Amino acid sequence: MLAGPALAQTAAPPPAAASTAPTPAPTRWPVAEADHILRDFAFQSGERLSELRMHYRTLGKPHRDASGAIDNAIVVLHGTGGTGAQFLQPQFADRLYGPGQPLDIGKYWIILPDNIGHGGSSKPSDGLRIRFPAYDYDDMVDAQVRLLAEGLGVAHPRLVFGTSMGCMHGFVMAERHPDFARALMPMACEPVAIAGLNRMWRQLAIDGIKADPAWAGGAYEAQPAAGLRTAASLLFVAGGAPLYLQATYPSRAAASAYAQERVAASIKGLDANDLIYQLDASRNYNPWPRLEAIRAPMTWINSADDFINPRGLPYPAEALKRMPSARFRMIAETPETRGHGTHTWAKFWEADLLELLKRTEHP
């Protein structure tokens, strides 16, 4: 990995195990869950909620420095449609949270929020439906900062790590709250407005839901299954890893069955209005004009086989010229990388995380 304006593309680590190997059972991590209510929350749209519920999970315990401030909080931010629970999966947690591992919960206090519109936090499907405030990424970041400061007593996280939407939240947070995080590790995003193909597939997914007569203008009694299937199919394609999927599902029958199974599974328990809000929340995202405001040390990582953030975009090279504290790495495409989802397979980037923690060890 190279510092400053230089970019590096390095090969992924050697393949771990054959794709036919059984998936290890998840470790039962000692997770605590709770809610915090943000009172009188004002949205960028001018709308307000008297109570905004923020759900979160934690592992480990807070540590306080000589002044009494919590100095070991690691905040991990999920992507569109996700929750903090995704960071308890073996490919992430079992390589990071154990003794001596990069995010050892004996040393760090891991905080996994569910953001607005997701998981156990306030969302349209709670009852307001399309009358729920039209939140955007600025709102989501401000809610996270308030959760940490007001609810958990964290004035300055040791690290903010974010994947996909959480990656973009890292850039927003670094500009809106430049002295908040001690270090940042955004994974799988670009610091530019959501336009081009990225906006197109999001818009088509939204349109697919709204085009289903069962959506009924958002007042449906049962989920609009056809519309959700259309949207979920687009999300499946956007998140796919071509080499990995070709190697793992080399026959027509296997490929078709896997895609159909994954889409069918993904819409179970999904709410159409929640998904529309989640996809549209990126509409105002654009940290590009103010990249110079980012002061916190950053390690930013993308993947060469990421359909959503393709390797041919020129933005990383230009952005690094304006962010002297940032380093960038492009993970090379292999049959083992997972496309956009490489961001939650720690084996591909855990060394980068260790390096970032080491170079920001002393404030």
Secondary structure as the mmCIF struct_conf table of DSSP 4:
data_model
#
loop_
_struct_conf.conf_type_id
_struct_conf.id
_struct_conf.beg_label_comp_id
_struct_conf.beg_label_asym_id
_struct_conf.beg_label_seq_id
_struct_conf.end_label_comp_id
_struct_conf.end_label_asym_id
_struct_conf.end_label_seq_id
STRN STRN1 LEU A 2 ALA A 3
TURN_TY1_P TURN_TY1_P1 GLY A 4 PRO A 5
STRN STRN2 ALA A 8 THR A 10
HELX_LH_PP_P HELX_LH_PP_P1 ALA A 11 PRO A 15
BEND BEND1 ALA A 17 ALA A 17
TURN_TY1_P TURN_TY1_P2 SER A 19 THR A 20
BEND BEND2 ALA A 21 ALA A 21
HELX_LH_PP_P HELX_LH_PP_P2 PRO A 22 THR A 27
STRN STRN3 ALA A 32 ALA A 42
HELX_LH_PP_P HELX_LH_PP_P3 PHE A 43 PHE A 43
TURN_TY1_P TURN_TY1_P3 GLN A 44 SER A 45
BEND BEND3 GLY A 46 GLY A 46
STRN STRN4 ARG A 48 LEU A 59
BEND BEND4 GLY A 60 GLY A 60
STRN STRN5 ARG A 64 ARG A 64
TURN_TY1_P TURN_TY1_P4 ALA A 66 SER A 67
BEND BEND5 GLY A 68 GLY A 68
STRN STRN6 ILE A 70 ILE A 70
STRN STRN7 ALA A 73 LEU A 77
TURN_TY1_P TURN_TY1_P5 THR A 80 GLY A 81
HELX_RH_3T_P HELX_RH_3T_P1 GLY A 84 LEU A 88
BEND BEND6 GLN A 89 GLN A 89
HELX_RH_AL_P HELX_RH_AL_P1 PRO A 90 LEU A 96
BEND BEND7 TYR A 97 GLY A 98
TURN_TY1_P TURN_TY1_P6 PRO A 99 GLY A 100
BEND BEND8 GLN A 101 GLN A 101
TURN_TY1_P TURN_TY1_P7 PRO A 102 LEU A 103
TURN_TY1_P TURN_TY1_P8 ILE A 105 LYS A 107
STRN STRN8 TRP A 109 PRO A 113
HELX_LH_PP_P HELX_LH_PP_P4 ASP A 114 ASN A 115
TURN_TY1_P TURN_TY1_P9 ILE A 116 GLY A 117
BEND BEND9 HIS A 118 HIS A 118
TURN_TY1_P TURN_TY1_P10 GLY A 119 GLY A 120
BEND BEND10 SER A 121 SER A 121
HELX_RH_3T_P HELX_RH_3T_P2 PRO A 124 ASP A 126
TURN_TY1_P TURN_TY1_P11 GLY A 127 LEU A 128
HELX_RH_3T_P HELX_RH_3T_P3 ARG A 129 ARG A 131
BEND BEND11 PHE A 132 PHE A 132
HELX_RH_AL_P HELX_RH_AL_P2 TYR A 137 ARG A 146
HELX_RH_PI_P HELX_RH_PI_P1 LEU A 147 GLY A 151
BEND BEND12 LEU A 152 LEU A 152
BEND BEND13 ALA A 155 HIS A 156
BEND BEND14 ARG A 158 ARG A 158
STRN STRN9 LEU A 159 THR A 163
TURN_TY1_P TURN_TY1_P12 SER A 164 SER A 164
HELX_RH_AL_P HELX_RH_AL_P3 MET A 165 ARG A 176
BEND BEND15 HIS A 177 HIS A 177
TURN_TY1_P TURN_TY1_P13 PRO A 178 PHE A 180
BEND BEND16 ARG A 182 ARG A 182
STRN STRN10 LEU A 184 MET A 187
BEND BEND17 ALA A 188 ALA A 188
BEND BEND18 PRO A 191 VAL A 192
BEND BEND19 ILE A 194 ILE A 194
HELX_RH_AL_P HELX_RH_AL_P4 GLY A 196 LYS A 210
TURN_TY1_P TURN_TY1_P14 ALA A 211 ALA A 211
BEND BEND20 ASP A 212 ASP A 212
HELX_RH_3T_P HELX_RH_3T_P4 PRO A 213 GLY A 218
TURN_TY1_P TURN_TY1_P15 ALA A 219 ALA A 219
BEND BEND21 GLU A 221 ALA A 222
HELX_RH_AL_P HELX_RH_AL_P5 ALA A 225 ALA A 238
TURN_TY1_P TURN_TY1_P16 GLY A 239 GLY A 239
HELX_RH_AL_P HELX_RH_AL_P6 PRO A 242 THR A 248
BEND BEND22 SER A 251 SER A 251
HELX_RH_AL_P HELX_RH_AL_P7 ARG A 252 SER A 266
TURN_TY1_P TURN_TY1_P17 ILE A 267 GLY A 269
HELX_RH_AL_P HELX_RH_AL_P8 ALA A 272 ASP A 280
HELX_RH_3T_P HELX_RH_3T_P5 ALA A 281 ASN A 284
HELX_RH_3T_P HELX_RH_3T_P6 TRP A 288 ALA A 293
BEND BEND23 ALA A 296 ALA A 296
STRN STRN11 MET A 298 SER A 303
TURN_TY1_P TURN_TY1_P18 ALA A 304 ASP A 305
BEND BEND24 PHE A 307 ASN A 309
TURN_TY1_P TURN_TY1_P19 ARG A 311 GLY A 312
BEND BEND25 PRO A 314 PRO A 314
HELX_RH_AL_P HELX_RH_AL_P9 TYR A 315 LEU A 320
TURN_TY1_P TURN_TY1_P20 LYS A 321 ARG A 322
TURN_TY1_P TURN_TY1_P21 PRO A 324 SER A 325
STRN STRN12 ALA A 326 ILE A 331
HELX_LH_PP_P HELX_LH_PP_P5 ALA A 332 GLU A 333
TURN_TY1_P TURN_TY1_P22 PRO A 335 GLU A 336
HELX_RH_3T_P HELX_RH_3T_P7 GLY A 339 THR A 344
HELX_RH_3T_P HELX_RH_3T_P8 ALA A 346 PHE A 348
TURN_TY1_P TURN_TY1_P23 TRP A 349 TRP A 349
HELX_RH_AL_P HELX_RH_AL_P10 GLU A 350 ARG A 359
TURN_TY1_P TURN_TY1_P24 THR A 360 THR A 360
BEND BEND26 GLU A 361 GLU A 361
#
